[in-house]
Amino acid sequence: MAPWAETEHSALNPLRAVWLTLTAAFLLTLLLQLLPPGLLPGCAIFQDLIRYGKTKCGEPSRPAACRAFDVPKRYFSHFYIISVLWNGFLLWCLTQSLFLGAPFPSWLHGLLRILGAAQFQGGELALSAFLVLVFLWLHSLRRLFECLYVSVFSNVMIHVVQYCFGLVYYVLVGLTVLSQVPMDGRNGVVIHCNHRIPFGDWFEYVSSPNYLAELMIYISMAVTFGFHNLTWWLVVTNVFFNQALSAFLSHQFYKSKFVSYPKHRKAFLPFLF
């Protein structure tokens, strides 16, 4: 990664500032709650803001002004409805971008830049963000199912500020995940169709790291099945020779096309083949 990219990546962007502020706010609130009872702030509004559900019910008689901002805790399901819809949309956009080369919507692209999206190259981050977004969506779907069909909500309440925070939270989390995707090259424009010598990461060791990664995926599946599963190891063996052949042919193509092709680079297995 270039030095300028590392500097930009480490900068305090708006998104990081938001998370840092929220972290500091919750840390301060926790520290205040750890104070001896005599030193604990007695502001009813403050206590009403940080408590919800059963912890709110245990409080002394709450002022009518506080009760006016109560929202049923069963509205928790709204958080996950928003998350499933919003993060499902973000996942769809990222899938279109990664696998079909489609650009993000212009408004989303602009929003991500404002929030401080990554401005450096790094395809591995895009794939990582895709996996995290898949897991986030599945987590939200599971929580929504629990809220609708498993959880039993009594008549306990949450503050309307907490409700609004919950609605915004999963929107912000999804944008945070998507902001890790490098924006350079996300516009879907093909510059040219000419072949070039790739450099960086696994390309420094093999000509076709995608074929090596494919083999590693199947080996990980074999580990999942157990090392004694002969049938799946036969599948792995087939994938090994299949991908090795494709990698060797690609390696020969690169060597014939580029006189300056790195001589230390192998076709399929680092340092070996």
Residue frames as qw, qx, qy, qz and C-alpha x, y, z in Angstrom:
[[0.000, 0.889, 0.459, 0.000, 0.00, 0.00, 0.00],
 [0.389, 0.572, -0.036, 0.721, 1.33, 3.44, -0.87],
 [0.305, -0.144, -0.502, 0.796, 2.37, 5.79, 1.98],
 [0.248, -0.109, -0.048, -0.961, -0.30, 8.33, 1.05],
 [0.633, -0.283, -0.578, -0.429, -2.92, 5.60, 1.26],
 [0.565, -0.256, -0.672, 0.405, -1.78, 4.58, 4.74],
 [0.100, -0.044, -0.285, 0.952, -1.92, 8.20, 5.89],
 [0.445, -0.166, -0.256, -0.842, -5.42, 8.69, 4.54],
 [0.657, -0.251, -0.691, -0.163, -6.55, 5.39, 5.96],
 [0.487, -0.253, -0.614, 0.567, -5.40, 6.39, 9.44],
 [0.042, -0.253, 0.036, -0.966, -7.04, 9.84, 9.37],
 [0.137, 0.361, 0.732, -0.561, -9.96, 10.72, 11.64],
 [0.113, -0.241, -0.584, -0.766, -12.82, 10.87, 9.14],
 [0.477, -0.272, 0.054, -0.834, -16.42, 11.83, 9.97],
 [0.839, -0.175, -0.440, -0.269, -17.52, 8.22, 10.40],
 [0.640, -0.003, -0.591, 0.491, -14.74, 7.46, 12.85],
 [0.026, -0.248, 0.318, -0.915, -15.50, 10.67, 14.70],
 [0.675, -0.300, -0.179, -0.650, -19.11, 9.55, 15.14],
 [0.866, -0.164, -0.471, 0.030, -18.12, 6.16, 16.53],
 [0.454, 0.146, -0.495, 0.726, -15.46, 7.72, 18.74],
 [0.270, -0.322, 0.157, -0.894, -18.01, 10.17, 20.14],
 [0.807, -0.276, -0.274, -0.444, -20.55, 7.42, 20.82],
 [0.775, -0.018, -0.542, 0.324, -17.88, 5.29, 22.49],
 [0.211, 0.220, -0.422, 0.854, -16.81, 8.18, 24.71],
 [0.495, -0.342, -0.014, -0.799, -20.43, 8.94, 25.62],
 [0.878, -0.243, -0.352, -0.216, -21.19, 5.36, 26.68],
 [0.649, 0.081, -0.522, 0.547, -17.89, 5.08, 28.55],
 [0.032, -0.302, 0.304, -0.903, -18.62, 8.28, 30.48],
 [0.691, -0.327, -0.147, -0.627, -22.13, 7.05, 31.27],
 [0.863, -0.124, -0.481, 0.091, -20.77, 3.76, 32.57],
 [0.437, 0.166, -0.482, 0.741, -18.19, 5.53, 34.74],
 [0.311, -0.353, 0.143, -0.871, -20.89, 7.77, 36.20],
 [0.826, -0.281, -0.274, -0.404, -22.99, 4.72, 37.06],
 [0.783, -0.004, -0.516, 0.347, -20.00, 3.20, 38.88],
 [0.033, 0.477, -0.361, 0.801, -19.78, 6.15, 41.24],
 [0.091, -0.218, -0.825, 0.514, -20.98, 5.70, 44.84],
 [0.017, -0.682, -0.714, -0.158, -24.74, 6.35, 45.19],
 [0.210, -0.796, -0.266, 0.501, -24.17, 9.66, 46.96],
 [0.172, -0.504, 0.361, 0.765, -22.10, 10.99, 44.04],
 [0.305, 0.309, 0.800, 0.415, -24.30, 9.60, 41.24],
 [0.145, -0.029, -0.179, -0.973, -26.06, 12.34, 39.25],
 [0.237, 0.346, 0.805, -0.420, -29.69, 12.44, 40.33],
 [0.326, 0.302, -0.243, -0.862, -31.07, 14.06, 37.17],
 [0.677, 0.243, 0.618, -0.316, -34.27, 12.18, 36.30],
 [0.648, 0.686, -0.109, -0.312, -33.93, 12.97, 32.59],
 [0.157, 0.631, -0.757, -0.066, -30.40, 11.57, 32.49],
 [0.377, -0.127, 0.893, -0.211, -31.46, 8.34, 34.21],
 [0.694, 0.451, 0.398, -0.396, -34.50, 8.08, 31.98],
 [0.511, 0.717, -0.366, -0.301, -32.31, 8.36, 28.87],
 [0.148, 0.511, -0.846, -0.001, -29.91, 5.58, 29.83],
 [0.356, -0.002, 0.883, -0.305, -32.44, 3.08, 31.20],
 [0.585, 0.101, -0.404, -0.696, -34.98, 1.01, 29.34],
 [0.676, -0.096, -0.710, -0.171, -37.18, -2.00, 29.88],
 [0.720, -0.499, -0.470, 0.106, -36.94, -3.58, 33.31],
 [0.504, -0.101, -0.272, 0.814, -34.22, -1.17, 34.47],
 [0.111, -0.332, -0.121, -0.929, -36.59, 1.72, 33.84],
 [0.616, -0.510, -0.479, -0.362, -39.42, 0.03, 35.75],
 [0.692, -0.335, -0.478, 0.424, -37.25, -0.21, 38.85],
 [0.220, 0.271, -0.131, 0.928, -36.85, 3.52, 39.06],
 [0.040, 0.413, 0.585, -0.697, -38.79, 5.64, 41.58],
 [0.355, 0.750, 0.525, -0.188, -41.94, 7.37, 40.40],
 [0.441, 0.098, 0.384, 0.806, -41.03, 8.92, 37.08],
 [0.143, 0.447, 0.129, -0.873, -42.12, 12.48, 36.25],
 [0.608, 0.598, 0.475, -0.216, -44.99, 12.85, 33.80],
 [0.285, 0.836, -0.308, -0.354, -42.66, 14.79, 31.50],
 [0.143, -0.433, 0.868, 0.199, -40.48, 11.69, 31.19],
 [0.498, 0.233, 0.826, -0.122, -43.39, 9.30, 30.65],
 [0.502, 0.722, 0.119, -0.461, -44.59, 11.47, 27.78],
 [0.317, 0.680, -0.588, -0.301, -41.59, 10.27, 25.74],
 [0.565, -0.185, 0.799, -0.089, -42.15, 6.56, 26.38],
 [0.621, 0.353, -0.501, -0.488, -42.23, 4.12, 23.48],
 [0.942, -0.174, 0.194, -0.209, -43.14, 0.41, 23.90],
 [0.342, -0.563, 0.718, 0.225, -40.08, -1.82, 24.02],
 [0.730, 0.276, 0.623, 0.042, -41.79, -4.18, 21.58],
 [0.456, 0.874, -0.036, -0.166, -40.89, -1.56, 18.96],
 [0.435, -0.555, 0.631, 0.322, -37.43, -3.14, 19.02],
 [0.689, 0.301, 0.629, 0.197, -38.61, -5.07, 15.98],
 [0.375, 0.917, 0.095, -0.093, -38.57, -1.80, 14.03],
 [0.237, -0.764, 0.527, 0.287, -34.79, -1.67, 14.40],
 [0.481, -0.168, 0.817, 0.271, -34.39, -4.99, 12.65],
 [0.556, 0.673, 0.488, -0.011, -36.99, -4.29, 9.99],
 [0.178, 0.950, -0.177, -0.184, -34.98, -1.20, 9.07],
 [0.338, -0.596, 0.687, 0.241, -31.74, -3.19, 9.23],
 [0.634, 0.175, 0.737, 0.156, -32.99, -6.04, 7.04],
 [0.492, 0.808, 0.324, 0.009, -34.30, -3.60, 4.42],
 [0.061, 0.956, -0.256, -0.131, -31.44, -1.08, 4.51],
 [0.351, -0.570, 0.716, 0.200, -28.54, -3.48, 4.84],
 [0.695, 0.293, 0.649, 0.099, -30.18, -5.80, 2.34],
 [0.450, 0.887, 0.105, -0.027, -30.17, -2.88, -0.10],
 [0.100, -0.849, 0.500, 0.134, -26.50, -2.14, 0.65],
 [0.604, -0.212, 0.754, 0.145, -25.65, -5.81, 0.19],
 [0.670, 0.584, 0.456, 0.051, -27.45, -5.81, -3.15],
 [0.254, 0.952, -0.157, -0.070, -25.50, -2.70, -4.25],
 [0.301, -0.677, 0.659, 0.130, -22.18, -4.24, -3.19],
 [0.711, 0.082, 0.691, 0.097, -22.99, -7.53, -4.90],
 [0.584, 0.776, 0.237, 0.014, -23.81, -5.70, -8.12],
 [0.067, 0.932, -0.349, -0.067, -20.56, -3.75, -7.85],
 [0.462, -0.523, 0.710, 0.099, -18.28, -6.67, -7.00],
 [0.578, 0.053, 0.802, 0.142, -19.58, -9.30, -9.37],
 [0.502, 0.671, 0.522, 0.157, -21.22, -7.35, -12.19],
 [0.442, 0.055, 0.133, 0.885, -19.14, -4.16, -12.20],
 [0.067, -0.797, -0.458, -0.388, -22.17, -1.94, -11.66],
 [0.183, 0.356, -0.322, 0.858, -21.51, 1.42, -9.96],
 [0.113, -0.437, -0.698, 0.555, -23.05, 2.40, -6.66],
 [0.082, 0.865, 0.463, 0.176, -25.98, 4.82, -6.93],
 [0.350, 0.565, -0.106, 0.740, -24.58, 8.33, -7.22],
 [0.426, -0.742, 0.061, -0.514, -26.22, 9.49, -3.97],
 [0.911, -0.406, 0.005, 0.071, -24.78, 6.50, -2.08],
 [0.753, 0.263, -0.071, 0.599, -21.36, 7.03, -3.60],
 [0.081, 0.686, -0.097, 0.717, -21.43, 10.68, -2.56],
 [0.669, -0.668, 0.023, -0.325, -22.64, 9.84, 0.95],
 [0.938, -0.189, -0.053, 0.287, -19.83, 7.33, 1.43],
 [0.544, 0.425, -0.108, 0.716, -17.24, 9.88, 0.34],
 [0.247, -0.744, 0.071, -0.616, -18.64, 12.43, 2.78],
 [0.832, -0.532, 0.036, -0.155, -18.47, 9.87, 5.58],
 [0.185, -0.753, 0.629, 0.054, -14.84, 9.11, 4.74],
 [0.976, 0.152, 0.143, -0.063, -14.93, 5.94, 2.65],
 [0.682, -0.350, 0.439, 0.469, -11.61, 4.30, 1.79],
 [0.427, 0.843, -0.122, -0.304, -9.87, 6.09, -1.08],
 [0.116, -0.587, 0.772, 0.215, -7.13, 3.51, -1.64],
 [0.705, 0.215, -0.579, -0.349, -6.93, 0.34, -3.68],
 [0.167, -0.270, 0.882, -0.347, -7.52, -2.96, -1.92],
 [0.615, -0.060, -0.556, -0.556, -9.79, -5.60, -3.38],
 [0.415, -0.109, -0.863, 0.268, -9.40, -7.81, -0.33],
 [0.106, 0.143, 0.487, -0.855, -11.25, -5.18, 1.73],
 [0.538, 0.065, -0.271, -0.796, -14.17, -5.28, -0.70],
 [0.633, -0.066, -0.753, -0.167, -14.54, -9.03, -0.26],
 [0.257, -0.115, -0.739, 0.612, -14.19, -8.68, 3.52],
 [0.290, 0.102, 0.195, -0.931, -16.88, -6.00, 3.53],
 [0.610, -0.009, -0.536, -0.584, -19.12, -8.27, 1.47],
 [0.532, -0.133, -0.821, 0.156, -18.80, -11.09, 4.01],
 [0.088, -0.145, -0.566, 0.807, -19.35, -8.77, 6.97],
 [0.418, 0.063, -0.072, -0.904, -22.43, -7.27, 5.31],
 [0.622, -0.089, -0.704, -0.332, -23.82, -10.76, 4.67],
 [0.417, -0.182, -0.778, 0.435, -23.30, -11.66, 8.33],
 [0.092, 0.110, 0.319, -0.937, -24.85, -8.38, 9.47],
 [0.540, -0.020, -0.342, -0.769, -27.92, -8.96, 7.32],
 [0.625, -0.141, -0.764, -0.079, -28.30, -12.53, 8.57],
 [0.248, -0.139, -0.658, 0.697, -27.90, -11.34, 12.16],
 [0.290, 0.067, 0.100, -0.949, -30.60, -8.71, 11.64],
 [0.624, -0.065, -0.556, -0.546, -32.90, -11.27, 10.06],
 [0.522, -0.158, -0.802, 0.242, -32.41, -13.60, 13.02],
 [0.072, -0.148, -0.500, 0.850, -33.08, -10.82, 15.52],
 [0.446, -0.003, -0.184, -0.876, -36.21, -9.80, 13.62],
 [0.635, -0.138, -0.717, -0.251, -37.45, -13.38, 13.76],
 [0.381, -0.173, -0.735, 0.534, -36.78, -13.48, 17.50],
 [0.132, 0.083, 0.249, -0.956, -38.62, -10.21, 18.08],
 [0.555, 0.002, -0.321, -0.767, -41.64, -11.35, 16.10],
 [0.820, -0.080, -0.477, -0.306, -41.91, -14.99, 17.14],
 [0.672, -0.033, -0.628, 0.391, -39.72, -15.70, 20.18],
 [0.159, 0.095, -0.437, 0.880, -39.45, -12.72, 22.52],
 [0.270, -0.699, -0.659, -0.064, -42.29, -11.97, 24.91],
 [0.163, 0.312, -0.141, 0.925, -42.53, -8.23, 25.54],
 [0.183, -0.601, -0.671, 0.394, -44.33, -6.93, 28.59],
 [0.103, 0.926, 0.328, 0.155, -45.57, -3.35, 28.91],
 [0.542, -0.534, 0.058, 0.646, -42.07, -2.00, 29.58],
 [0.342, 0.930, 0.123, -0.051, -40.94, 1.15, 27.79],
 [0.645, -0.032, 0.124, 0.753, -37.94, 2.78, 26.14],
 [0.016, -0.704, -0.076, 0.706, -37.27, 6.47, 25.66],
 [0.634, 0.740, 0.206, -0.085, -38.06, 7.92, 22.26],
 [0.083, 0.851, -0.498, -0.145, -34.40, 9.03, 22.00],
 [0.464, -0.304, 0.829, 0.070, -33.32, 5.42, 22.47],
 [0.696, 0.461, 0.542, -0.095, -35.85, 4.39, 19.84],
 [0.446, 0.880, -0.101, -0.127, -34.47, 6.90, 17.34],
 [0.168, -0.697, 0.688, 0.114, -30.92, 5.84, 18.16],
 [0.635, -0.022, 0.772, 0.010, -31.85, 2.22, 17.47],
 [0.663, 0.677, 0.304, -0.099, -33.32, 3.15, 14.09],
 [0.279, 0.901, -0.324, -0.069, -30.21, 5.08, 13.09],
 [0.531, -0.569, 0.624, 0.073, -27.76, 2.57, 14.56],
 [0.747, 0.096, 0.632, 0.186, -28.14, -0.17, 11.98],
 [0.520, 0.843, 0.118, 0.073, -28.20, 2.32, 9.14],
 [0.065, -0.904, 0.423, -0.004, -24.90, 3.68, 10.42],
 [0.663, -0.344, 0.657, 0.107, -23.41, 0.21, 10.91],
 [0.767, 0.445, 0.439, 0.143, -24.24, -0.75, 7.32],
 [0.350, 0.926, -0.088, 0.111, -22.68, 2.45, 5.97],
 [0.368, -0.762, 0.532, 0.044, -19.62, 1.82, 8.11],
 [0.771, -0.036, 0.611, 0.175, -19.18, -1.62, 6.58],
 [0.646, 0.667, 0.315, 0.197, -19.67, -0.31, 3.06],
 [0.042, 0.977, -0.206, -0.027, -17.27, 2.57, 3.70],
 [0.601, -0.502, 0.574, 0.237, -14.46, 0.00, 3.96],
 [0.748, 0.414, 0.449, 0.260, -14.85, -0.73, 0.26],
 [0.335, -0.320, 0.260, 0.847, -12.26, 1.29, -1.71],
 [0.416, 0.736, 0.285, -0.452, -14.03, 3.91, -3.78],
 [0.118, 0.609, -0.573, -0.535, -11.36, 4.01, -6.49],
 [0.136, 0.133, -0.911, -0.367, -12.50, 1.83, -9.35],
 [0.223, 0.345, 0.840, -0.354, -16.08, 1.53, -8.03],
 [0.359, 0.476, 0.001, -0.802, -17.54, 3.58, -10.88],
 [0.751, 0.301, 0.580, -0.094, -17.90, 0.56, -13.19],
 [0.479, 0.814, -0.198, -0.263, -16.04, 2.14, -16.10],
 [0.901, -0.002, 0.280, 0.330, -13.79, -0.22, -18.10],
 [0.090, -0.816, 0.298, 0.487, -10.63, 1.69, -19.02],
 [0.432, 0.532, -0.631, -0.364, -9.26, -0.88, -21.46],
 [0.972, -0.047, 0.083, -0.215, -9.26, -4.60, -22.18],
 [0.550, 0.602, -0.551, 0.180, -5.50, -4.99, -22.53],
 [0.882, -0.332, -0.276, 0.187, -3.57, -7.40, -20.34],
 [0.027, 0.830, -0.396, 0.393, -1.14, -5.99, -17.81],
 [0.562, 0.092, -0.730, 0.378, 1.29, -7.57, -15.35],
 [0.559, -0.740, -0.207, -0.311, -0.44, -7.64, -11.97],
 [0.384, 0.329, -0.595, 0.625, 1.55, -6.77, -8.85],
 [0.352, -0.416, 0.358, -0.758, 0.95, -6.82, -5.12],
 [0.776, -0.218, 0.367, -0.465, -0.19, -9.29, -2.47],
 [0.833, -0.046, 0.550, 0.026, -0.34, -12.88, -3.74],
 [0.696, 0.718, 0.007, 0.016, 0.59, -11.79, -7.27],
 [0.021, -0.825, 0.564, -0.027, 4.15, -11.41, -6.01],
 [0.471, -0.337, 0.812, -0.067, 4.30, -15.19, -5.57],
 [0.460, 0.239, 0.837, 0.173, 2.01, -16.77, -8.17],
 [0.009, -0.043, -0.483, -0.874, 0.56, -15.73, -11.50],
 [0.472, -0.365, -0.524, -0.607, -2.99, -16.81, -10.65],
 [0.054, -0.120, 0.730, -0.671, -3.81, -16.34, -6.97],
 [0.669, -0.004, 0.036, -0.743, -7.49, -16.75, -7.79],
 [0.805, 0.109, -0.555, -0.178, -6.85, -20.39, -8.69],
 [0.355, 0.167, -0.755, 0.525, -4.83, -20.89, -5.51],
 [0.341, -0.105, 0.406, -0.842, -7.64, -19.32, -3.47],
 [0.787, 0.018, -0.283, -0.548, -10.12, -21.68, -5.11],
 [0.671, 0.110, -0.716, 0.158, -8.03, -24.64, -3.98],
 [0.101, 0.143, -0.649, 0.740, -7.83, -23.25, -0.44],
 [0.589, -0.107, 0.080, -0.797, -11.62, -22.90, -0.32],
 [0.858, 0.013, -0.425, -0.289, -12.06, -26.56, -1.16],
 [0.504, 0.159, -0.720, 0.450, -9.40, -27.58, 1.34],
 [0.211, -0.177, 0.465, -0.841, -11.23, -25.61, 4.04],
 [0.783, -0.063, -0.134, -0.604, -14.37, -27.51, 3.12],
 [0.758, 0.116, -0.638, 0.072, -12.42, -30.75, 3.49],
 [0.171, 0.188, -0.668, 0.699, -11.34, -29.69, 6.96],
 [0.530, -0.136, 0.187, -0.816, -14.99, -29.00, 7.78],
 [0.871, 0.020, -0.343, -0.351, -15.96, -32.49, 6.68],
 [0.778, -0.489, 0.393, 0.006, -13.05, -34.00, 8.57],
 [0.044, 0.660, -0.683, -0.311, -9.69, -35.19, 7.30],
 [0.406, -0.074, 0.911, 0.014, -10.99, -38.76, 6.96],
 [0.632, 0.562, 0.350, -0.403, -13.62, -37.96, 4.30],
 [0.509, -0.117, 0.661, 0.538, -12.12, -39.70, 1.27],
 [0.393, 0.670, 0.592, 0.215, -14.88, -38.64, -1.13],
 [0.043, 0.988, 0.093, -0.117, -14.34, -34.95, -0.52],
 [0.413, -0.633, 0.469, 0.457, -10.55, -35.31, -0.75],
 [0.537, 0.246, 0.671, 0.448, -11.10, -36.76, -4.20],
 [0.208, 0.909, 0.347, 0.098, -13.03, -33.59, -5.03],
 [0.274, -0.890, 0.208, 0.300, -10.13, -31.54, -3.66],
 [0.571, -0.238, 0.611, 0.494, -7.67, -33.54, -5.76],
 [0.450, 0.591, 0.574, 0.345, -9.73, -32.88, -8.87],
 [0.013, 0.991, 0.131, -0.030, -9.85, -29.16, -8.06],
 [0.494, -0.661, 0.361, 0.434, -6.09, -29.15, -7.44],
 [0.518, -0.007, 0.639, 0.569, -5.21, -30.51, -10.88],
 [0.287, 0.770, 0.524, 0.225, -7.95, -28.55, -12.61],
 [0.103, -0.988, -0.029, 0.115, -6.79, -25.25, -11.14],
 [0.551, -0.508, 0.451, 0.485, -3.12, -26.17, -11.56],
 [0.534, 0.328, 0.600, 0.497, -3.68, -26.68, -15.28],
 [0.148, 0.911, 0.334, 0.190, -5.48, -23.36, -15.66],
 [0.354, -0.886, 0.148, 0.260, -2.80, -21.59, -13.62],
 [0.623, -0.235, 0.519, 0.535, 0.01, -23.15, -15.69],
 [0.440, 0.562, 0.531, 0.456, -1.60, -22.08, -18.97],
 [0.048, -0.984, -0.162, -0.056, -2.09, -18.54, -17.66],
 [0.535, -0.690, 0.295, 0.389, 1.50, -18.48, -16.46],
 [0.603, 0.075, 0.554, 0.569, 2.75, -19.53, -19.88],
 [0.261, 0.815, 0.419, 0.303, 0.61, -16.83, -21.49],
 [0.245, -0.961, 0.022, 0.128, 2.04, -14.11, -19.26],
 [0.600, -0.472, 0.437, 0.476, 5.62, -15.26, -19.86],
 [0.538, 0.312, 0.570, 0.537, 5.14, -15.30, -23.62],
 [0.136, 0.881, 0.373, 0.257, 3.43, -11.89, -23.71],
 [0.202, -0.964, 0.138, -0.102, 5.69, -9.95, -21.34],
 [0.692, 0.431, -0.428, 0.390, 9.46, -10.11, -21.68],
 [0.034, 0.494, -0.506, 0.706, 9.86, -8.43, -18.29],
 [0.781, -0.432, -0.262, -0.367, 7.58, -10.87, -16.47],
 [0.391, -0.686, 0.545, -0.282, 8.98, -11.59, -12.96],
 [0.580, 0.313, -0.750, -0.058, 11.14, -14.71, -13.14],
 [0.014, -0.170, 0.843, -0.511, 10.70, -15.59, -9.47],
 [0.616, 0.045, 0.233, -0.751, 6.91, -15.81, -9.81],
 [0.197, -0.002, 0.977, 0.078, 5.45, -19.31, -9.92],
 [0.286, -0.216, -0.645, -0.674, 2.29, -20.45, -11.68],
 [0.629, -0.462, -0.493, -0.386, 0.19, -21.95, -8.91],
 [0.767, -0.565, -0.250, 0.173, 2.00, -22.81, -5.67],
 [0.062, -0.957, 0.269, -0.092, 4.34, -20.23, -4.10],
 [0.225, -0.703, 0.673, 0.044, 8.02, -21.18, -4.45],
 [0.615, -0.093, 0.783, 0.003, 7.13, -24.64, -5.86],
 [0.408, 0.301, 0.772, 0.382, 5.16, -24.72, -9.10]]
